[in-house]
Amino acid sequence: MKEPHLIEIELLKSGKPVIGIDEVGRGSIVGPVVACAFILDLSSKDIEVNDSKVLSKKKRAYAFAQLINCESIFTLGYASHKEIDEINILNATKLAMKRAVKKLDTRNATLLIDGDKKIGTEFEEICVIKGDQKCKSIASASIIAKITRDFILEKISQIYPYYNLQNNKGYGTKEHIALIKKFGPSPFHRTTFKIR
């Protein structure tokens, strides 16, 4: 999508900053959950984006390069694998999103959050189911979060190469589960994940 969603257009007309928020890594069994808060503005108007999960690796990398080189502002927030184990994945996801939003220097904004759960900030929050497929700001956030988390997993994979993290990205594939059974979990695996 190149054009903002109707809800984004209406919010921009009102003069309020529009911040799209999405996360990556919620269903993984390794590493952090990464959230991105992306402020929609005119500098990203010609950039083609979509949900990071439906873009090819090449298209995702191209969109990422365009997004980080335009004048749009974005921030990242993280919740570690230890925090996920301590407070559960839903609360850790909200925490990562709040951390991303807190880094932004903006007032009176509206947050467009992918999914159906508000995160509890001082801003107006609008949940958008499948927002990464509908809203340009959320799709942009999803791409930046995905590329960032993949980079983290590649670094973990260099330290612990036996889990094939560069390919499975920390998700619980049959191969990944078999490798955990063979080698035991790494220090970056989430301990709340039960292996059957």
Order of alpha helices (4+ residues) and beta strands (2+ residues): alpha-beta-beta-alpha-beta-alpha-alpha-beta-beta-alpha-alpha-alpha-alpha
